[in-house]
């Protein structure tokens, strides 16, 4: 990149030489770690002789943006900030990659960086026991698109990144403020599948059973995600929580009385009334209802997981690469699992509404029973008061 031939724009491709020699026409081959020494380049050249994939590409900028990569130092910063994620997206280990880059200035109207990379050592497992180099060399379009985004982000500079970050933050805030679903379907699907894989086949799929003790936390987390995903379920759950809170505030304080008169009879009266067992009884009922509601929510999820469990195809032996029989079984399993999850998600909101309705009726029934007991107790206290007055 500093030779007279390249600076003068002469056609260097007329000579026959290897790709590494094409890079070496400039004295500044580099990668994300800095300038590559002659010893390192010799080792890379030796490793490149192995039978493996050798990738090559280039990054070209317009004349207006060419100043962003007009020195090796700027190019090194670009490579260091973008190529690591690029290799990971490809499924490669960045630490196991030989990367060579070179800046060419023979076309000033679009400065460009050539890059070449290959695996250092074989680390893939195929049918053979020994490790091999990666077989496939194709880079998916999505991987290249994400690399374009990273490069544009670097080239546009900090101010542009701030605008992009601001716009992204506004989009996320809009989703939170006006949520159709806060949690995505893919996240729900993953949670259900993880739960189905974790619970043994012979377990009892009921939330209250002893078999479920190790998995209750995971079930509760799945229920929480479902409530964030499904608007109907979230609304029903909020309604139940509101009713239970109102019930707790309205019923319990009715059994607390203050001493107004300091005579002996009034003290005895207050002690008799406030010592009623209805206060702890009410608190116990509230706790029991809350626990039962949580249990029934968990059972809804566990029923779905129980249906998913038999549809997973488990590999019991090693298969050949590109085994058509394996592909067919996996495709059938994926289709059945996806269908079951889709059906469950469509019905979860309705089940939560039925659950809330049942517990609302139960709360009203308990309130009527306690009200009747309270009126009966008040009549008994009034009778006792009249009896004491008659004795006086």
N, C-alpha and C positions, 0 to 999 in steps of 0.2 A: 504493500500500500504506500510505500515511500520510494519505490524504485522509479527511475526516470521513465522507463517504458510505460508503466501504469499511469503516471502523472501526465504523460504526453498523449495518452489515449491510444497507444498502439495496440494492435490486435494480438494479444498474448496467446490466444487459443490456436494459433497456427502451428505451434510447437507441440510435439507429442510428449506428454508427461502425466504423471498420476495426479489424483485430486489433491493429495497432500503437498505435492510440488507446486500445484496451482495456488495453494494457500501460501506456500513459502516464498512466492515471488515478492511478498512484502516481508519486512523484517519484524513484524509485530503480531504474530499469531497469539491468540489469547483465549481465555474462557472466563467464567465468573470469578475464579480465584486470582486472576491477574494474567500477566504475560507468561507464555509457556516457554520454558528453557529448551535448549537443544537436546539435553539429556531426556527430558520428559517427552519431547517430540519423537525421539528415537524409540522410546519404549512404546509410545502409542502406535508408531508405524509397525513395530514388531507384532503387537497384539492385533493389528488390523489384518494380518495375513491369515488369521483363523477363518474357518468357514462359518460366517455369521452375517447378519444384516448390517449394512452400512447406510445410514440415512444422511441425506444432504438437502439443504434448502437455503433460502436467503431472505433477508429482511430489507425492503427497499423503501426509502422515504422520498417525498417530493422535494423540489428545490426549496420551497418555503420552510420545510421542517428539517432540511438537511443539517442545519447547525446543531441539532440535537445529538448527532452521532459523528461529528466531524473530527473527533479525536479518539484514540484508543481508550482513554480514561472514561469518557462518556459511554463508549460501547461496553466496557467491562461492567459499569453500573447497570446498564440495561440488561445484559445477559444474566447478571447475578440476581436481579429482581424478578425475572420472568421465566427462566428456563427450568427452575426447580419444579414449579407446579406443572409445567408442560410435561416433564418426564413422568411425574406422578400420575397425571391424567392418562398417559399412555400405558400405565401399569409397570413402569420401570423404576428402579431404585436410583435416585440421582447420584448416590455415592458410588454406584457401579457403572458409571458412564464416562467414557472418554469423549470430551467435547472440545472441538477446535473451532475458533472463529477468526475471521479476518475482515478488515475494513478495506473496501476497494473504492478508490477515488477516480477511476478512469472515466466515469460518467458523472460530472458535477451536477447535472440537472436532477439526478436521483442517486444520492449516495446509498450504498448498500453494504450489508454485512452478510458474508457467506458463513454458513455453519455446517459442520459435519460432526456426527456423533455415532457411537457404537457401544455395545456392552463390553465391559472389561473382562468379566469372567462369566461362564455359564452358570445360571442359578435357577433355571426352569426345570420342573419335573414333568416328564411326559411318560410314555410307556416304559422306557428303560429305567433302570435303577439309578444310573449315573445322571448327573445334572447336565443340562443342555442349554444352548443359547435359545433365545426366543425364535420360534419358527415364523410367525406371521410378521410381515413388515408394514402392513397397511396402517396408516394413521387415520382414525375416524374423523369425520367432518366436525363433530361436536368438539373434539379436542383442539382442532385447528381454530375453530371459532372462538373458543375460550382464550387461546393464545393471542388472537387478534385483539380481544378485549383488554388483556393485560398490556400488550404493546401500546395500544392507543392510550391507555391510562397513564403509562409511563411517559409517552411522548407529549401528551397534552399538558402535563405539568400539574402542580399542586392546585392551582386555582380551578382548573377544569374538574379535578377530582373532587374538590369541595362542592362544586355545583352538582356533580353526579351523586355525591353522598347526600347532599341536601334533598335532592329529588327522590332518592331512594327512601330516605327517612320520612318524607311526607307521604309517600305511598304506603309505607308500613303503618304510619299513624292513622291514615284513612282506614286501613283494614281493621285496626284496633277499635277506632271510634265507631265505625259502621260495619261490624263483623257479620258476614254471612256464616263463616266458619273460621275460628281462630286457629284450629289445628287441621292440618291437611289430611286427606284420605290415605295417602301413602304412609303417614305416621301411624294412623289408626291400624292400618293393615299390618304394619310391621309389629306393633304391640300385640295384636291378637295372635300372629304367627309365632312370635317369641314365647308367648304364654302357652300356646298349644305344644310347642316343642319342649318346653321346660317340664310340664306336668306329665307324669308317667301314664301309660295307657290304663293300668289297673287301679288308678286312683279313683276315689269317690268325688265326682265333680259337684260338690255342694259346699258353699262358702263356710258353713258352720262345722263341717266335718274336720276331724283331726288331720286327715291327709292334706288339707289345704293350708295348714298353718305356715309352711315355708313359702307359700305363694300368695298369701293374702295381700301383702304389700304391693306386689306386682299387679294383682287384680284391682286393688284400689286405685293405683296409678292409671290403669287402663280405663277404669270408669271415669276418672277425672278428665282424661283426654277425650273420651266420648262425649262428655258433657260440654266440653269446649268446641267439639266438632258439630254436634247436632243442636240446632236452635230450639226445636221443640222440647228436647230433653232438658236443655239448659233452663228454659222457661218453667217447665214442670218442677224441676229440682228447686229453683228459686222460690216458687210458690209454696212448696212443702216446707222449706226452711223458714219462710216468713210466718206460716201458720204455726209451726212449732214454737217459734220465738214469742209470738203473741200469746199462745196458750200458756207458756211458762210465765210470762209477765202478768197475765190477768188472773190466773187461778191461784198461784202460790201465795201472793200477798194477802189474799182474803182470810188467811188463817193466822194473821199477826194482829194483835190488838194491844192498845196501850192502856195503862192504868190511869183512870181519870179521877176516881175518888179513892181516898186512902183508908176508908173504913174496912173492917175485917171482911165483910161479905163481898165487897168489890174485889178484894185481893184474891179471895177464894174463887170467885167467878172467873177472873182473868186466867188464873193458873189452870183451872179446869178446861177452859176453852182453848188457850194457846198450847196446852199440852197435848192436843189432839194428835193422833198418829197420821192425820191426813197430809200434813206437810211433807214428811219424808216419803209418804206413799205417792204423792204427786210427783216429787222429784224422781223417784224410782221409775214411775210410769213414763216420764219424759225420756229418761235415759234408755229405758227398754224399747220405746218406740224408735228412737234414733238408731239404736243398734240393729233392730229388726229391719229398718228401712235400708241401712247399709248392707245388711246380709242379703236382702232380696235384690238389691242392685247388683251385687256380686254374682248372685245366681243367674241373672240375665246374661252376664258376660260368660260365665262358666258353661252355660248351655250351648252358647255359640262355639266356644272353644272345644267342647265335647264333640260337636258335629264336625269341626274342622280336623280333629285329630286323625281319624281314619283315612282322610283324603290325602295326607302327605305321603309321597313315595319316598321310602328310605332305601338308600343304597346299602345292600348287604354284602356286596362283593365288588371287586375292581372291574371296571368296564374298559373296553377298547376306546381309543380316541374316535370321536364322531360315530359312536354306536347309535344306529337308527332306532333300535328297540328302546334304548334308554331315553333318547330324545322324545319318542312318542309317549312313553309313560310319564316323563316329566311334564310334557305339554298337557296331557290329560289331567294330571294332578293340579297343575297351575290353573287350568280352566275351572275345575271343580271348586278349588279353594277361593278363587276370585268370585265365582258365582255365589258361594255361601256367604262370603263377607259382604258382598253387595246387598244380598237379601237381608242380612242382619242389620246393616246400617240403615236400610229403608224402614225397618220396623222398630228400631230402638227408641225413637222419639215417642211412638204410640205406646210402647210398653211402659215408658217412664210416666206418661200421662195417666195410664191406668193405675200405676203404682201410687202416684200422688193422690189420685181420687180415692183409692182404698184407704190410705192413711188419713186423709181429711175426714172421711166418714167415721173412722175409728176415733179420731180426736174429738169430734162432736159427740159421739156416743159416750166417751169417757167423761167429757165435760157435763153432760146431762146426768150421769150417774153420781158424780161428785156433788153436783148442785142439789140433787135429791137428798144425798147423805147430809149435806150441810144444813138444809132446811129442817131435816128431821132432828139433827143435833141441836139446832137453835130452838126448836119447839121443846126439846127436852130441857134445855137450860132455862127457858122461860117458865116451864112448869116447876122446875126446882126453885126458881126465884119466888114464884107465887107461894110455894110451900113454905119457904123460909120466912116470908112476910107474914103468913098466917100464924106461924109459931110465935112470932114476936107479938 
